[in-house]
Amino acid sequence: MDDDLVSRSVELPSGPLVIWQPREAAELPDDGPVEWAPVAPYWAVLWRSSVTLASELDRAELSGRRVIELGCGLGLPSIAAAKGGAEVLATDAAADALPIVQRNAEANDVSLQTVVADWSAPEQLVDHGPFDYVVASDVLYERQGVAALLSLLPQLASTALIADPGRPASHAFLEEAEKRWQLKASRSGVVSLYRLELADAAA
């Protein structure tokens, strides 16, 4: 397995993290137009959105908090949250991602849990809750996934952090999210970071 992986250093506000990823994906950095999509599996790419989300979590006060990441891929945001003292559950639909997430956690001296998860069958995730934060980066590829995501988020936490570079389903997601959530947005390069608070929880 080691011959198939390469490591990268990702600079966050508090210092660097080491991230291992499949060699073929490391040769396809996420530095082109937003419309770009890799030949390698999506989970294997180190997305700009994941770096933006990880940087936000790195600056947050997370000690003693519970965080769940949806579509964790290589696990960078999850590891940043765990570094900050959070109890973290990293989830992805791709089972192949999770051994690398665990390797990345070990490389950065943190522990976290991993679960293979399908948004359309959320019971397994809900059973692990409740959480203080649900986080995700670069998950708004397909419009048909928007409804499942919007249904799942409030079952997990009253605060969500979503990083997105303007994927095709982002407009549909935001339009529906604003009906139930209070939304604040910030931007870093091509990536927007959305903080969602359940309106009834924020009242």
N, C-alpha and C positions, 0 to 999 in steps of 0.2 A: 504493500500500500504506500509506503514512504516514497518509493520511486515515482509514484503517480501524483504526488503532492508537492507544492512549493509554498514557502512562507512569505508573507508580506508584513511590513510594519505599517500600522495605521496610526497616524498621529491624532490624538484627542486632546482636549484642553488640559487634562491632568497628566498626560504622558502617553507613550505609545502602547498599542496592543499588538500582539503577534497573531496573525490570522493565516491558517493553512487553507489552501484550496486546490482543487484539481488542476494539474498543470495546463491542460488544454484551455481551461477557463481563464487562467492567469494571463494567457497570451491574448485575451480579448478584453482589455480594460474598458470600463464604462466611461468613456470620455468623448463619445461621438454625439450625434443628434439624438434627441429623445426617442425618435422613431426606431432607432437601432435596436435590434434584438439578436441575441447570440445563437450560434448553432449549439453550443454547449447547453446543458440544462440550466434553467433560470436560477435554480438554487445555488449553483456553483460559481456564479459571478459575484464579485465584490461591487455592489451597486453604490453609486453616489448617494442615493437616498438612505442606504443603511449607514453610511458614514455620517450624514447629517443627523439622523435619528440617534445614533450612538453618541455623537457630540452633545446633543441636547440632554440625553440621559446622564452623561458623564458630569454635567453641570448641576444636575438635580439632586435634591436631598432625598435619598432613597433608603436610608438605613431602616431596616425593619419593615419595609413595604413589600407587597407582593405584586410581581409583574409577570404578565404573560405576553409573549411575542407570537404573533400569527405570521406564518410564512417566513420563518426565521432564516432560511437559507444557510449561510455560513455561521450565523449566530452572533455577529458583531454587536448589535444593540443589546442582545441578551447578556453578553459578556460585560459590556459597559455597565449595565444595570447591576449585575452581580458584583462587579468591582466596587460599586457604590453601596453595597451592603443589602441589596434587595434579595428576596427569595424569588427565584426566576423559574418559570416554565417556558421552555423554547419549543415551539410546535411548527411542523411543516407537513404538507401532504406527501412529500417525497421522503420515503424511509431512508434512502441513500444519504440524505443530508445529515442525519442525526449523529452517526458516528463521528463525522468531521466536526460537528458542533461540540461534541464531548471532547474531542482532541483539542479544539481551540480553547475550550474552557480550562483544560488541564495546562495548556501552554501559558495561560495567563493567571494560573494559581487561583481559580475560582471554581465553585461547584454550582451546578444547576441541574434541573430535570429536563428531559426531553420526551415528547409524545408525538406520534404520527397522528395527524388530525385532518379531518374533512369538515369544512364549514357547514356543509349541508347535513351533517350528522353531529350536531354540537354537544350532545349529551355528555360525551366523555370530557370535553373541556369544561363545561359548566360544573360538572361534578368536582373538578379541582378547585373551583372558585369558593368565595368571591375573591377578586383581586383589587388592588388599588389602582393599577394602570393596565390597560391593554394597548400594546404598541404594534406597529406594522410599518414596513417600508416597501415601496414599489410592488404593491399587490393589486393595483387597480387596472389590470390588463383587459378584463372582459366584462362587459355590461351585465351579463347573466350572473356574475358573481356578486354584484352590488347588493342585491336584496338579501342574500345569505349573510353577507358581512354586516349589513345594517341590522339584521335581526340578531346576530350573534353578539355584537359589541356590548349592548346594554345588559346582556345576561352575564357578562364577565366583569365589568367595571363601570363606574360612573365617569371615569376620565379616560380618554383615548388620545394617543399621539400617532398621527399618520403622516409619513413622509412620502412625497410623490413628485415626480418630475413632469407631470402633465400627461400621464398615460390616457388611453382612449376613454376609459370609464370614469375618470376623475370628476368630470362635470356632473355626470348622473349621480355619482356618490355624494358630492357636496350639495347638490340640489335637494336630495332626499334627506341628508343628514341635518340640514338646517331646520327641518320641520320639527325635530325633536331635541337637537343638541345646540348648545351655545358654542359658537365656533370662532376661534382666533387663528390667524394665519401669519406666518413669517416666511421669509425667503432667503435661501443661501445658494447663489448661482442659479442653476436650472431647477433646483429642488425647492418645493414648498413644504413647509411643516405646518400641519393643522393640529391644533389642540381642541378637542371636543369635550365639553362638559354637559352631562345630561341636564336639561333645563330644570327639571323638578329637583335634582340634587343640588344645583347651584342656587336655587331660590332660598 
